[in-house]
C-alpha cells in the first residue's frame, strides 16, 4: 500500500495497464511515429530476450494485442487486473487502450 509513510511504502509502480496509453502520447503529440512505438513494444524486447516472440510469422506463436488508438480513458488503479496497483497516473486521462489480447493463439483478455 502507498497510503502510509515513505519508509513503510511498497516498492515500485504498476505500468502494465498504462504502458500503451502512456507511450501513445508520444504518437498523439507527433513526437514518434506509430511504427516505431509498435516495434519498441514488440520486436525489440523479443530480440533483446532472444525469443521467437514479437513478430507475426508462420510457425511462430500468435501473440497479438488489439488496441484502439484513439480511445480516451481515465486511469483507475482500483480496476487494474494485476496485483500491483501503485501508479502515479491514477486519475490521468490517456488516449489509446488495449481492447484484446491473444496469447499462443488463444483469446486471453477482452476489454469492452
Residue pairs with C-beta under 8 A, 6 or more apart in sequence:
1 9
1 10
2 9
2 10
2 86
10 84
10 86
12 84
12 86
13 84
13 86
13 87
13 88
14 77
14 80
14 82
14 84
14 85
14 86
14 87
15 22
15 87
16 80
16 82
17 75
17 80
17 81
17 82
17 87
18 75
18 87
18 89
18 92
18 94
19 41
20 41
20 65
20 67
20 96
20 97
20 98
21 73
21 75
21 94
21 95
21 96
21 97
22 89
22 94
23 37
23 40
23 41
24 37
24 69
24 94
24 95
24 96
25 94
25 95
25 96
26 32
26 37
27 33
27 34
27 37
27 69
27 96
28 95
28 96
34 69
42 53
42 54
42 55
43 54
43 55
44 54
45 54
46 52
46 53
46 54
46 55
47 54
52 60
52 61
53 60
53 61
53 63
54 63
56 62
56 64
61 103
61 104
61 105
62 102
62 104
62 105
63 102
63 103
63 104
64 101
64 102
65 98
65 100
65 101
65 102
66 98
66 99
66 100
66 101
66 102
67 96
67 97
67 98
67 99
68 96
68 97
68 99
69 95
69 96
70 95
70 96
71 95
71 96
71 97
71 99
72 93
72 94
72 95
73 93
73 94
73 95
73 97
74 91
74 92
74 93
74 94
75 87
75 89
75 90
75 91
75 92
75 93
75 94
76 90
76 91
77 85
77 86
77 87
77 90
78 85
80 87
97 111
98 109
98 111
99 110
99 111
99 112
100 107
100 109
100 110
100 111
101 107
101 108
101 109
102 108
